[in-house]
Amino acid sequence: MTIKPFIMMEYELLEAKGFVDYGKDKLEERFVNLIANDKILYSYIKVRVKYFVDEKGGEYFDTQEAIAEALNMDVKSARKSLSKFIEAGILVCEKKKFKNFLNWRYSKVNDLMLWKKDAKGEPVIFNGRTTKTPLQPKEKPIKSQVQNTVPDWLDDSDLPF
């Protein structure tokens, strides 16, 4: 039996219309659209960086052509997706010289702040499994005033009957 590699992709990423770019030079957020190729490429690069950089302590330096071939997409599409993430600061990389050639070295993939459209067509930001508009403040957790009189080890509330 051979084990085939796979890429896990979060449901929120599949469901999202795009991500929010809070760039250093921008005074306000910018809603960037994502297409299927972008989502696949982001997930692929995230897994590769995690393995080669975080787990192995090395460098990740696939060529754009190798990335496109691995994902069965056009090189032009892969470049477009990569540049979208690099410009937004999601994908951290730099060019380094290796055997008289300059290669991109990918060192970090930041998390995306995802958004989708609400019923009115306005963008709303994901917050876990729910969405909030960008202007809503974070809600404070409500602390219960009820004291538990039964010790935790006697609590049988998780029994199926």
Disulfide bonds with the S-S distance in Angstrom:
none
